[in-house]
């Protein structure tokens, strides 16, 4: 690949007509970042946070590292409308992506609905004004079903549907994690307290500096009250604040503009949760399979190795991931993957996801009915890699004619190749 003329950025795109999956009305939008090893001349090198954890990807855009998540939303919506010719769709994004400001802008664009979630501060406000309670018991008019799910409306969110969910397992997990972080912070503070008590650390300012280095290491400083003098350090937990936070454990609220006749409450929750598929795709791109990082580049249109333009590098990784996605879909019966995808549309949207009975049986027996082993994606690729195409010649003479001979494939390999042939892309 050569440099573009006049040092202009190289634009790499796909023909929208070659991406039939965009016919879907649900668009999942997420943002991830990738750290560059760059020099000061780099046009993309803005300091930004790392957004590092499955639908089929159809497009990718590279933004500068210091670009705020919400500001990337509207350009992508315009791209979906203009380049892909889709006038009506539902955008699914996390609470950082589809912000209140973005929602206000979306209202002016006809044909676009969205699904996102409330931030914790907004949920806390609903609890404080008794719109909801941690057990989802208020008000009585709510339809609270056995799935710990309740839909309601609120004057602060006109024209929107709010779906409150309570996951008991998630509540236990968060409570356990918070207690671990609190104890770790207390242990760090006790270390300083011991130094102060032994006289090795004196002076309120010096003690304060030592505490400042450690107090928020585990992000729970807000739950402690500290008292410092020149010779003492004491700390206590803010039990009321901890209890107030614990009351919201396991609760999240989906926020959407989609009408009930189009998507019921459970479907809205499922679509929001499916953002985890996008995160898994990012993980696959970055670390597990394709390993897009690290990217060493010096100029905005340069990336090493081989001086590939950065956009092209990311685009090719996305194409590779798309191939991987289709292979995994085609090989479901050969892999440990759950084949019962229809069950996902009817399962409890709040409860922890579980494999189907068929998938559990597949994992337990680890072999198909014909005795061939069940594979992971990587081990199946390794199995297929044993198929070799040999170049042979009729004699040792330099100009002797050559011909190719491919090693005979076993039944598993033949089945895998047959399934690839059946792909409709």
N, C-alpha and C positions, 0 to 999 in steps of 0.2 A: 504494500500500500504506500503510495507516494503522498507527499505533502500537497495540499490544495493550493492552487495558484493565488498569488498576492496575499498569502498568509491568512486567507479567510477560513473561518471554522468550517469543518467538513460536516455536512448534515447527512445523517444516515436514517432513512425512514423505510417503512414497509408500505406496500400498496394496501390501503384499507380494504380493498375488495378481496384480498388474500387472507383476511382475518374473519372468518364467518362467525366466530364465537361472539363477536361484538353485537350480534343480533339480540343478545340477551338484554333485558331491560334493567338488570341489576348490575351496577358498576361498583366494584370494590376499589377504593382509593386509599393508598397508604404511602408513607414516605419513609425512606431509610437513608442513612448516610454512610459514606465510606471515606476513611481517612486517607489522604494523599501525602506521600513524601515529596514535598514541593519546595521550589525556590521562591524568592520574593516576586518573581516576574509572573507567577502563575495567575491566570485570570479566574480560576475556580477556587483559589485558596482563601475562602472566608472561614474564619473560625466558627465552627458550629458544633452542637452537641451530637453525640452518636445515638441513633435511634434503633440500635441493634436490639424477636423471637421472636383451601389451596386452589384456588381456581387456576385456570390456565392464563398465563400472562399474555397480553396482546400489545402492550406498548410500554415504553420506558422513556423517561425524561431525566436529564442531568441538570441539577440546579447547583448554584454556588453553596458552599458549606454553611454560610451564615444567613441563608434564606429561611425565614420563619415558615413553619409548616402551613399555617392558614393562607399565606400569600401565594402558595403554589396551587391552590385549589381552583380558582377561577380560570387561570390560563388552561388548565387541563379540561375543565368543563367546556371552554370554547373549542378546544381541540376535538373533543368527542363530537360536538355539534358540527363543526366545520369540516374536519378531515374525514370523520367516519359517517357523517350524515345521519346521526341519531338525534331526533328532536325531543323525544320523551324518554326519560330514564330515572332511576333512583340511585343516588350516590350514597354509598355506605362508607363512613369514615369514623375514626376514633374521635374522642372528645377534644384532642389537640388539633386535629385536622379541620373538622367542621365546627368552628367556634361560633359564638353568638353573632360576632361581626359578619362572618361568612354567611350565616343563616339570613341575616338581614339583607345581604346582597342577593342571595339566592331567591328571595321572595319576588324580586323584580324580573326574574328569568322564568318565563312560563314553561311548563312541561318538565321541570326538574323538581323531584322530591328528594328527600334525604333521610337517612337513618344514622343517628349518632347516640351519644350517652351524655348524661349530666356529670359535671365535675363534682368532687366530694363536697366542696363548699355549697353548691346548689342543693345537693341532697340534704346536707345538714340544715339548711334554711327551711326545707320542707318538713323536716322532723321538728324543728323548733317551733314552727307555727302550727304543729299538730295536723298538718295535712296527711302525713303518714306517721306510723310508728314502726319500730324495728320488726315487729311481728306482722306487719302489713294489715293490722286489724282496724284501722280507721280510714275513711268513714265506713259505716255499715253498708252504704249503697254500693260499695265496690264489689266487683265480681272477683273474689279471691278463690282460685281453684286449688286443687290438691297439689299443683305443681309450684306452689309458692310464687305465684305470678298474679299481678293485679294491674288493671288499666284504669287510668283516671285522667282528669284534665285539671288545669290550674290557671288562674287569671294571669300569672306571670308568663305563661306560655300560650298565648292565644292562637287558636287554630291548629294546635299541635296535640298529639296523643303522647301521654307519658305511660310507660309500662314499668312498674316497679317489680323487681325480682329479688328473691332472697334465697341464697344458696347456703344451706347449713354447713356443708363440707368446706366451702370457701371461708365461712365465718370461723370455723375451728382452725383452719390453716393460718389465717391472718392473726388470730389471737395468739397462737403458738409462736409465730414469727415475731410479733410485737414484744412478747415476754422475753424472748431470746435477745432481742436488741436492747431492751431495757436493762437486762442483767449484764450484758456486755458493756454498756455504758457505765453502769454502777461499778463494775470491776475496774474500768479505766479510771474512774474518779477516786476509787479507794486507793489506787496506786499513788495518785497525787496526794491524797489525804495522809497516807503513811509518810511520805516525804515531808509534808508540813508538820506532822506530829513529831517527827524525829528531829526537826530543826534544820533539815537539809534544804528546805525551800521556805523562804520568809519574804514578807513584803506583799501587800495586797496586789500591787501591780504585777509582780512576777508570778504570783499564784494565779492571777487572772489570765496571764498569757499562757501558762501551762494548761489551765482548764480550757481555754479557747481553742487550743490545738486538738483537744480530744472530745469535747462535749458533743459535737454534732457529727462525729465520725460515723455513727450508725443512724443518723437522721431522726433522733428522738429527743433532741435537746429541749423541745417545746414541752416535754412531759416532766421536767425537773425544775425545782426551785433551788437556787444556790445562794449560800451566804458566805462571804469572804471577809476576813480581817487580815491584819498583818501576820497573824500567827495561827489562824484556824481556817478550816474549810469544812462546811457542812452542806449536805444536800438531801433533799427529800423528793419523793415522787408527787406529782400533781394528780392525785387519785381521781378527782372529779373530771379532769380533762381526759384522763385515760379511759374512764368509764364512758364518757360521752363519745369518744372515738370508737370504743368497743361496741357501743350500741349500733353502730353502722356497719359492723363487720358482716360481710357476705351480702350486703345490699348494693345493688346498682340499678339505675333507672335509664331505660332506653327512651330516647326522644326522637319523634318522627313526625313528618308532615304527610305521610302516606295515609290515605283514607282506609277505614276499617274494611270496607267492602273489597278493597284491593289486597290487603294483607291483614290477617288477624294478628292478635298480640303475640302469640307463640311464634309465628313466622317472622315478625319483626325482630324478636330476640334471636332467633336462629341466624338470620342474615347478619346481625351485628356480630354475633359470635364467630361467624365464618371469616371475619377479618384475621383470625388466627391462621387461616390458610395462607394469607398474604405474608404474614410474619414467617411462616415456615418456608415459604418460597424465598424470602430474603435470606433466611439462614442457609438454605441450600446454595444460593448464589454466592454467599460470602465465605462460608466455612466448610460445609459438609461435602459438597460434590464439585462445584465449579471453581470455588476459591478465587473470587474476583479480586480479593485483596491479597497482598498490598499492591497498590498502583503507584509506581514511581514516575512522576511527571514534572516537567520544568516549565512548560508553557501550556496555555489553555487548550491548544490543539495538539499537544504532545503527550505521549505516555510511553514509558519503557516497560518491558523490553520491546525492541523492534520499532520504536518510535511510532506506535499506533496512536491515532487520535483518541482522546479519552472517551468521547461519545461513542465512537465505533467499538471500543473495547467493551464498554458496558452493554451496548446493543448486541454484540455477538454473544456475550454471556447470557443475555436474556433469551436469544434464539436457542442457545444450547439448553437452557432450562426448559424452554417450550418443548423441545424434542424429548427431553427427559420426562416431562409431564405426560406426553402422549404415550411414551413407552410404558410408564407405570400404569396408565389406564388400560392399555392393551394387555398387559401381563398380570392383571389382577388375580386371575385364577392360578398363576404359577408362583405368586408371591404370598407373603404372610398378610397381605392387605385384606381388609374386610371387603367382601364382594357384595354384601347387602347394603347398598347405598340408599335404597328406598326407605329403609328404617329410619334414616337420619331426618326425614321430613315429618315423621310422626312421633319421634321420641320426645320425652320431657325436655323442654328447652333450657330448664334451669338446673336440673340435676347433672352431676358429673357424667360426661359421655362414657359409654361402655361399648365394648365390641359386641357384635352379634353372636348368637350361639354358634353359628357356622364358623365364624372367625376364631372363636375360642377353641373349637374342636380342631381346626386346622393347625393352630399353634401347638395344641397338645400332642397330636399324632406326628406332626413334622414330616409327613409323607403323604403323597397322593394315593389314591386307590390302587394305582398300577405299580406302586413301590418307589416311584421317582421322588427325590427329596423336594420339599418346598423351600424356596429360596428367598433371600432378601434381594433388593434390587442390585446391590453391588456383587453379591455372590453369583447371581444369574449372569451378569455381564462377564464375570470371570469365567463362568462355564462356557459362554458363547465365544470367548476369546481363544478357546482351544481349537476352534475351527480355523484351519490354515489353508491358504491358497499357495501352492507350490509352483514355481516356474521350473519346468523341466526341459531338457534338450535331448535330442536323439543320439548325439555323440559329443566327444570332447573338443571337436573342431570349433574354432572361433565363430565361423559363419553357419553353424548348425542351426536348423530351425528349432524354435521353442514352442512349448505348449504349457498350459496351466492345468493343474490337478488340485481340486479342493478335497480336503479330507472328509470322510463320510461323517455326517452329523448323527448324533444319537436321537432317540425319540423326544427328549426334552428340548433339545436344540431345534429340532424340526418344528415342534409345536410353537416355540417362541417366535421363530421366523414366520410361521403361518399367521400368527396373531398380528405381527407387524404388517403383513400383506393386507390384512383386513382393515387397517386403519383408514378412516375417512377424514382427511384433513383438508 
